Amino acid sequence: MFLSASAPVSRGYKQLVLWCLDFKPPFRPPRPLAFCRRYGAFGCCDERRDGALLQRFYRLSARLDGPAYAACAGHLQELLCQECSPYAAHLYDAEDPSTPVRTIPGLCQDYCVQVWQKCRSIFQYLSTDKELIALEHNVAKFCRYLSLEDVDYCFPHLLANENLNQNLGFVTANAEGCLQLCLVEVANGLRNPVAMVHANDGTHRFFVAEQVGLVWTYLPDRSRLEKPFLNISEAVLTSPWEGDERGFLGIVFHPKFKFNGKVYVYYSVEVRYEERIRISEFRISPADMNTLDHGSERIILEVEEPASNHNGGELLFGDDGYLYIFTGDGGMAGDPFGTFGNAQNKSTLLGKVLRIDVDNNDRGPLYRIPPDNPFVDEPGARPEVYAYGVRNMWRCSFDRGEPHTKEGKGRLFCGDVGQNKYEEIDIVEKGKNYGWRAREGFSCYDKKLCTNSSIDDVLPIYAYPHKMGKSVTGGYVYRGCESPNLNGLYIFGDFMSGRLMSLKEDHATGEWQYSEICMGTGQTCMFPGLINNYYQYIISFAEDEAGKWLVLSHFEPFAYCGSSERAPSGRQVTEHEAVGLSSTCGFHSQLLLSIKLKPPNALQVVPCLAPEAPFVQSYQSGGERRRGLLKKPSGPPRDGAVRLAGERGPERDRGRVEVHAEGRWGTVCDDGWGAAAAAVVCRQLGFARAVRASKKAEFGAGSRLPILLDDVRCSGRERGLLECAHAGLGAHDCTHEEDAGVVCSHRPEEEEGEEGW
């Protein structure tokens, strides 16, 4: 699966969180606001939204005559600008999925009376709420209707509340200093998704590559085309060995893809018993813009691999239009090849950053050497070499630059995997030596070589020891618009430990300051669509066309793992204005609930990361989302719907599990009932956590119902119990004395007895 990120700013006061109406966190606007200036330092409006509110103010104020305008214009501006408040979700009751979003923000009693007395006529233009307008002539009922249950958040008193307004705009860190983050699931059902790229052609498609040699096309609505964009799995060299680094490793679209249809891939291959890395060029199919022409492959470059590890795998196009290729040092341990190793030997292409020109290659050579490559005139050096002394750079990226000043644009960040002590982050520059095998991080690895030959080595901007992680995954400097609180942070991770980390440049000293990133806790990520967990093995990072940051992760550390299913079972046919489509597979969240159930062979999760296995909150089948809210389903229940019987308490969070199938309700009778099945039920009912799976008819025997399911075995990722393995509808060998139940909760800190997960 892979996920995109959002950085909330949580508040300790009353355990509530700052959120905007779109369920995203507030931020510091890139430019000053002209209309809602009160929220120009921190809030929910950028320049565009501020301008839209100003235009709405002009339209509404045009309905007021001179005296009315004088009395009401200030109030009208204040009311409109509450959409920019960092507490907008509270003011409009948007944080509660069970209530409709208010059309007018919650008002304090005295302020409401004042507005009613001076200019109550403006509300008929501000609001489409007929119930509110009907109360216009009764001040008591009118202001009671506009009040908030929590008076601390009513406008304008919240502006003077020190507990709510101190330190606004600071990204929250927990007691250990972790920056808190929430995620949104974007795709799932993939086998080791090693890369995600976009075509930069305005279609907003994204393409995900699996290590086994398949590339899939995803549409902006997150549905996946059933036909692969590329399938070279028969040619790609990989294996079922855990930790095998070979396979399909990289993909990049030509900057002029929209015009020339060219795509470049990086993969492992075996040629006459010799292992190689291969860089190939493909063209888009003339008959289908969502498929590459498999017969168009042209091999641009091949490099012999003396060992099976350290294969590199990154491909990037720079702003200069040249193709950058990142190779490993050839494998084994300690770069044992030759006197100084491959990485220090400029006559080999291993352990290097290469730069070549693939433009205008339809005739003549497949690639040319850029004239300013640093070693074109050095005898014995390969002219393709752009930088050297690298061990095994895994995931690199060019900085887009600060959106307005373009500061930092074009810097090349890379994560270089270490040997046995340190992992490092480098900024790669032309002609520079990055130290391997003389150095590992800031430390000498080959002491003799380090002493004699590494005076001019470029040191990393950051290195961390193996007690923090054992395989760095390079990331991106965040320059997107959806989470401005992350702007300027270089975000990266570690494949083995699962840590998410960040670096922020101190412009005064030039040094990079480290902060760990952890998942939001408590209510921080409890808003619709947000999650606070991910699979441990962080394989790669990505950006979409708009600069949205994504993380690709998996629950096993090797290629042949997970489901071999090509896509979720739900199928649909959709159309898109810019893309001609075949059949698609609709997107369905799988990481839907947070329970303490570790996946097979999971390593111990490090501090600052949520200790649960990756499941996320979802909603009951049949619900409809509108403006981020859930409407209750109507009509007869669908097959697979679940309910709880014998509940206790107002939250209806526990009871006997009853499932609907073949037009009737029945019970689940199972002495093997466990945590994964409980997770599926709680997810369907909209709870954040499965606390306990109960057995032995703890919540009563459903003796008036048939027993519909027995021997239920779930992985925990299914959308409903009917997708789990079971004995067959109506087939069972048990009695109602074994009817199964669950205990669910919205609170992740809740535990219950020995069977809590």
SULKA-V18114 format. One record per residue. N is the residue number from 1. RES is the residue in one letter. PHI is phi in degrees with one decimal (999 if undefined). Layout:
BEGIN
N:RES:PHI  N:RES:PHI
END
This chain:
BEGIN
1:M:999  2:F:-143.7  3:L:-136.8  4:S:-105.3  5:A:-113.2  6:S:-139.6  7:A:-106.9  8:P:-78.1  9:V:-116.9  10:S:-86.0  11:R:-123.3  12:G:-73.3  13:Y:-62.3  14:K:56.6  15:Q:56.3  16:L:-105.0  17:V:-130.1  18:L:-76.9  19:W:-146.4  20:C:-92.9  21:L:-64.2  22:D:-90.3  23:F:65.9  24:K:-109.3  25:P:-76.2  26:P:-68.3  27:F:-155.7  28:R:-92.0  29:P:-59.2  30:P:-60.3  31:R:-131.3  32:P:-60.4  33:L:-89.9  34:A:-91.9  35:F:-104.7  36:C:-92.5  37:R:-65.4  38:R:-56.2  39:Y:-107.8  40:G:-75.7  41:A:-89.9  42:F:-165.2  43:G:174.9  44:C:-115.7  45:C:-119.5  46:D:-98.8  47:E:-60.3  48:R:-66.7  49:R:-65.0  50:D:-59.6  51:G:-64.9  52:A:-66.2  53:L:-66.3  54:L:-62.1  55:Q:-64.1  56:R:-65.6  57:F:-59.6  58:Y:-60.8  59:R:-64.8  60:L:-73.0  61:S:-68.1  62:A:-65.9  63:R:-83.0  64:L:-99.8  65:D:-78.3  66:G:-54.8  67:P:-62.0  68:A:-64.6  69:Y:-63.2  70:A:-61.4  71:A:-80.9  72:C:-113.3  73:A:-58.4  74:G:-63.8  75:H:-65.7  76:L:-60.4  77:Q:-63.0  78:E:-61.7  79:L:-67.4  80:L:-62.3  81:C:-76.2  82:Q:-67.8  83:E:-65.6  84:C:-91.7  85:S:-65.9  86:P:-64.6  87:Y:-105.8  88:A:-56.6  89:A:-62.3  90:H:-75.1  91:L:-61.7  92:Y:-104.6  93:D:58.3  94:A:-77.1  95:E:-78.5  96:D:-106.8  97:P:-63.7  98:S:-86.5  99:T:-122.4  100:P:-70.7  101:V:-67.8  102:R:-66.6  103:T:-90.9  104:I:-123.9  105:P:-64.9  106:G:-64.3  107:L:-111.8  108:C:-71.5  109:Q:-56.1  110:D:-65.3  111:Y:-68.6  112:C:-61.1  113:V:-62.1  114:Q:-61.4  115:V:-65.6  116:W:-60.0  117:Q:-68.4  118:K:-89.0  119:C:-159.0  120:R:-66.5  121:S:-67.8  122:I:-71.2  123:F:-68.1  124:Q:-67.3  125:Y:-94.2  126:L:-76.6  127:S:-125.0  128:T:-102.0  129:D:-79.4  130:K:-64.3  131:E:-65.7  132:L:-65.4  133:I:-62.2  134:A:-65.9  135:L:-94.9  136:E:-55.8  137:H:-95.0  138:N:-123.0  139:V:-61.7  140:A:-63.9  141:K:-68.5  142:F:-61.2  143:C:-76.0  144:R:-66.5  145:Y:-64.3  146:L:-91.2  147:S:-78.1  148:L:-109.4  149:E:-62.1  150:D:-98.0  151:V:-68.2  152:D:-62.5  153:Y:-105.1  154:C:-74.4  155:F:-93.3  156:P:-102.2  157:H:-60.9  158:L:-62.0  159:L:-67.2  160:A:-100.0  161:N:-83.9  162:E:-63.5  163:N:-62.5  164:L:-88.2  165:N:-112.1  166:Q:-76.6  167:N:61.5  168:L:-61.7  169:G:101.3  170:F:-83.4  171:V:-68.2  172:T:-72.9  173:A:-119.1  174:N:-82.7  175:A:-61.2  176:E:-89.1  177:G:91.5  178:C:-77.9  179:L:-76.3  180:Q:-85.4  181:L:-136.7  182:C:-117.6  183:L:-125.2  184:V:-127.9  185:E:-71.7  186:V:-112.5  187:A:-154.7  188:N:-155.9  189:G:72.9  190:L:-105.1  191:R:-106.7  192:N:46.4  193:P:-71.7  194:V:-86.7  195:A:-156.7  196:M:-132.6  197:V:-138.6  198:H:-123.5  199:A:-90.3  200:N:52.6  201:D:-118.1  202:G:85.5  203:T:-84.8  204:H:62.8  205:R:-73.8  206:F:-132.7  207:F:-127.5  208:V:-117.2  209:A:-102.7  210:E:-96.0  211:Q:-60.7  212:V:-76.6  213:G:112.1  214:L:-113.1  215:V:-123.9  216:W:-113.1  217:T:-98.7  218:Y:-115.0  219:L:-94.5  220:P:-58.6  221:D:-86.0  222:R:76.6  223:S:-75.9  224:R:-114.8  225:L:-68.9  226:E:-68.3  227:K:-88.8  228:P:-62.8  229:F:-67.2  230:L:-149.6  231:N:-137.5  232:I:-120.4  233:S:-61.7  234:E:-70.2  235:A:-90.6  236:V:-71.0  237:L:-92.6  238:T:-154.2  239:S:-158.0  240:P:-82.2  241:W:-68.2  242:E:-63.5  243:G:84.4  244:D:-63.1  245:E:-88.8  246:R:-81.3  247:G:134.5  248:F:-79.4  249:L:-118.6  250:G:-157.8  251:I:-150.7  252:V:-150.9  253:F:-92.1  254:H:-61.0  255:P:-56.0  256:K:-105.6  257:F:-54.2  258:K:-58.1  259:F:-108.1  260:N:-107.9  261:G:65.4  262:K:-99.1  263:V:-133.4  264:Y:-118.9  265:V:-129.5  266:Y:-128.8  267:Y:-151.2  268:S:-87.1  269:V:-150.6  270:E:-112.6  271:V:-126.2  272:R:50.7  273:Y:64.2  274:E:-114.8  275:E:-82.5  276:R:-138.2  277:I:-101.5  278:R:-126.5  279:I:-109.8  280:S:-124.9  281:E:-111.6  282:F:-121.1  283:R:-116.5  284:I:-67.2  285:S:-66.2  286:P:-65.3  287:A:-98.5  288:D:-153.4  289:M:-71.9  290:N:-105.6  291:T:-143.1  292:L:-82.2  293:D:-76.9  294:H:-66.3  295:G:-84.6  296:S:-91.9  297:E:-58.8  298:R:-125.4  299:I:-78.4  300:I:-82.0  301:L:-158.2  302:E:-130.6  303:V:-131.2  304:E:-66.8  305:E:-107.3  306:P:-70.8  307:A:-139.7  308:S:-86.3  309:N:-108.9  310:H:58.0  311:N:-97.7  312:G:62.1  313:G:137.1  314:E:-92.8  315:L:-128.5  316:L:-143.4  317:F:-103.9  318:G:-87.4  319:D:-63.0  320:D:-79.1  321:G:85.1  322:Y:-90.0  323:L:-91.2  324:Y:-102.0  325:I:-124.9  326:F:-116.3  327:T:-104.6  328:G:-85.1  329:D:-82.7  330:G:109.3  331:G:100.8  332:M:60.3  333:A:-128.7  334:G:74.9  335:D:45.0  336:P:-83.8  337:F:-90.6  338:G:75.7  339:T:-68.0  340:F:-117.7  341:G:90.9  342:N:-63.1  343:A:-63.1  344:Q:-92.4  345:N:-98.3  346:K:-76.1  347:S:-90.1  348:T:-120.3  349:L:-90.3  350:L:-84.7  351:G:71.6  352:K:-134.2  353:V:-106.4  354:L:-104.1  355:R:-138.3  356:I:-134.4  357:D:-109.5  358:V:-106.4  359:D:-71.7  360:N:52.5  361:N:-103.6  362:D:-68.4  363:R:-126.7  364:G:83.4  365:P:-66.4  366:L:-67.1  367:Y:-150.9  368:R:-120.7  369:I:-94.0  370:P:-57.1  371:P:-63.3  372:D:-99.3  373:N:-58.3  374:P:-69.4  375:F:-118.5  376:V:-63.6  377:D:-106.0  378:E:-90.5  379:P:-57.6  380:G:84.3  381:A:-84.9  382:R:-75.1  383:P:-68.4  384:E:-71.0  385:V:-68.6  386:Y:-104.4  387:A:-151.7  388:Y:-144.0  389:G:76.9  390:V:-111.1  391:R:-91.8  392:N:-161.2  393:M:-67.9  394:W:-119.3  395:R:80.8  396:C:-126.3  397:S:-158.0  398:F:-92.6  399:D:-71.9  400:R:-68.2  401:G:90.3  402:E:-57.1  403:P:-55.1  404:H:-103.3  405:T:-87.3  406:K:65.3  407:E:-59.8  408:G:86.6  409:K:-59.3  410:G:91.3  411:R:-66.5  412:L:-106.6  413:F:-98.1  414:C:-140.0  415:G:-96.9  416:D:-109.8  417:V:-69.1  418:G:-86.9  419:Q:-86.6  420:N:-139.0  421:K:-132.6  422:Y:-135.2  423:E:-110.0  424:E:-139.2  425:I:-116.2  426:D:-120.6  427:I:-104.7  428:V:-86.2  429:E:-128.7  430:K:-59.2  431:G:79.4  432:K:-88.9  433:N:-106.3  434:Y:-99.0  435:G:96.2  436:W:-71.4  437:R:-99.2  438:A:-61.6  439:R:-121.3  440:E:-128.2  441:G:66.5  442:F:-90.9  443:S:-98.6  444:C:-73.6  445:Y:-101.4  446:D:-97.0  447:K:-60.7  448:K:-67.3  449:L:-67.9  450:C:-63.3  451:T:-70.7  452:N:-92.5  453:S:-130.5  454:S:-118.3  455:I:-63.0  456:D:-98.8  457:D:-60.6  458:V:-88.5  459:L:-81.0  460:P:-66.7  461:I:-80.0  462:Y:-161.6  463:A:-141.1  464:Y:-134.0  465:P:-80.3  466:H:-73.4  467:K:-73.0  468:M:-96.4  469:G:170.1  470:K:-123.5  471:S:-164.0  472:V:-69.7  473:T:-119.2  474:G:-65.3  475:G:-129.0  476:Y:-138.0  477:V:-80.8  478:Y:-72.2  479:R:-131.4  480:G:-76.6  481:C:-107.9  482:E:-81.2  483:S:-131.6  484:P:-59.8  485:N:-64.1  486:L:-91.4  487:N:-56.1  488:G:88.3  489:L:-83.3  490:Y:-87.6  491:I:-108.5  492:F:-144.4  493:G:-152.2  494:D:-127.5  495:F:-62.2  496:M:-81.9  497:S:-83.2  498:G:80.3  499:R:-69.7  500:L:-104.6  501:M:-135.4  502:S:-144.2  503:L:-128.3  504:K:-126.8  505:E:-77.1  506:D:-91.2  507:H:-66.8  508:A:-73.0  509:T:-107.4  510:G:79.0  511:E:-87.0  512:W:-112.6  513:Q:-98.0  514:Y:-93.1  515:S:-139.9  516:E:-82.0  517:I:-113.2  518:C:-130.2  519:M:-79.6  520:G:-59.2  521:T:-114.4  522:G:58.3  523:Q:-89.8  524:T:-56.3  525:C:-112.7  526:M:-92.6  527:F:-90.4  528:P:-54.0  529:G:87.5  530:L:-99.4  531:I:-134.6  532:N:-131.2  533:N:-158.0  534:Y:-159.5  535:Y:-64.6  536:Q:-64.6  537:Y:-82.3  538:I:-81.5  539:I:-87.5  540:S:-161.9  541:F:-127.1  542:A:-155.2  543:E:-127.1  544:D:-94.8  545:E:-61.4  546:A:-91.1  547:G:89.3  548:K:-65.8  549:W:-91.9  550:L:-132.7  551:V:-120.7  552:L:-107.1  553:S:-141.9  554:H:-146.8  555:F:-92.9  556:E:-133.6  557:P:-91.7  558:F:-151.9  559:A:-72.9  560:Y:-89.1  561:C:-142.7  562:G:78.2  563:S:-70.3  564:S:-87.1  565:E:-61.0  566:R:-77.1  567:A:-168.0  568:P:-56.9  569:S:-70.4  570:G:-67.6  571:R:-120.8  572:Q:-150.4  573:V:-114.7  574:T:-127.8  575:E:-129.5  576:H:-140.8  577:E:-57.9  578:A:-97.1  579:V:-133.5  580:G:-77.9  581:L:-121.4  582:S:-97.6  583:S:-66.0  584:T:-125.6  585:C:-111.2  586:G:-65.8  587:F:-85.1  588:H:-132.4  589:S:-61.1  590:Q:-113.1  591:L:-86.8  592:L:-112.5  593:L:-157.8  594:S:-100.2  595:I:-131.3  596:K:-86.7  597:L:-128.1  598:K:-79.9  599:P:-71.2  600:P:-58.3  601:N:59.9  602:A:-69.8  603:L:-76.3  604:Q:-64.1  605:V:-76.9  606:V:-76.8  607:P:-56.4  608:C:83.3  609:L:-105.9  610:A:-57.7  611:P:-78.6  612:E:-88.7  613:A:-71.8  614:P:-81.3  615:F:-135.3  616:V:-135.0  617:Q:-68.7  618:S:-135.1  619:Y:-133.3  620:Q:-64.6  621:S:-56.4  622:G:100.7  623:G:-71.6  624:E:-124.8  625:R:-94.5  626:R:-144.8  627:R:53.4  628:G:79.7  629:L:-105.4  630:L:-109.7  631:K:-95.9  632:K:-64.5  633:P:-66.8  634:S:-120.0  635:G:86.8  636:P:-67.4  637:P:-64.7  638:R:-85.7  639:D:-58.1  640:G:99.4  641:A:-63.2  642:V:-128.0  643:R:-147.1  644:L:-112.3  645:A:-115.5  646:G:72.6  647:E:-66.7  648:R:-126.1  649:G:91.1  650:P:-72.0  651:E:-84.7  652:R:49.6  653:D:-102.7  654:R:-155.8  655:G:154.5  656:R:-70.7  657:V:-81.8  658:E:-124.8  659:V:-120.2  660:H:-102.8  661:A:-155.5  662:E:54.4  663:G:79.1  664:R:-146.7  665:W:-94.9  666:G:-151.7  667:T:-103.3  668:V:-113.5  669:C:-115.9  670:D:-160.6  671:D:-79.6  672:G:-101.7  673:W:-55.0  674:G:-141.5  675:A:-62.9  676:A:-65.3  677:A:-67.2  678:A:-60.6  679:A:-61.8  680:V:-63.0  681:V:-64.8  682:C:-62.3  683:R:-61.5  684:Q:-59.7  685:L:-86.3  686:G:90.0  687:F:-91.0  688:A:-85.1  689:R:-152.7  690:A:-98.4  691:V:-82.4  692:R:-157.9  693:A:-102.1  694:S:-99.8  695:K:-131.8  696:K:55.5  697:A:53.1  698:E:-57.1  699:F:-101.2  700:G:97.6  701:A:-90.6  702:G:-86.0  703:S:-66.4  704:R:-87.6  705:L:-112.9  706:P:-73.7  707:I:-88.0  708:L:-96.1  709:L:-131.8  710:D:-143.6  711:D:54.6  712:V:-77.1  713:R:-129.5  714:C:-115.1  715:S:-86.4  716:G:100.7  717:R:-100.6  718:E:-67.7  719:R:-82.9  720:G:-167.1  721:L:-62.8  722:L:-68.0  723:E:-83.4  724:C:-76.5  725:A:-68.9  726:H:-157.3  727:A:-73.1  728:G:115.9  729:L:-58.7  730:G:84.9  731:A:-86.2  732:H:-161.0  733:D:-134.2  734:C:-136.6  735:T:-119.0  736:H:-65.1  737:E:-67.4  738:E:-110.5  739:D:-55.8  740:A:-91.1  741:G:-142.9  742:V:-142.6  743:V:-122.3  744:C:-112.1  745:S:-158.7  746:H:-89.1  747:R:-102.3  748:P:-66.8  749:E:-82.6  750:E:-73.0  751:E:-128.4  752:E:-150.6  753:G:67.5  754:E:-73.6  755:E:-97.3  756:G:-72.1  757:W:-118.8
END
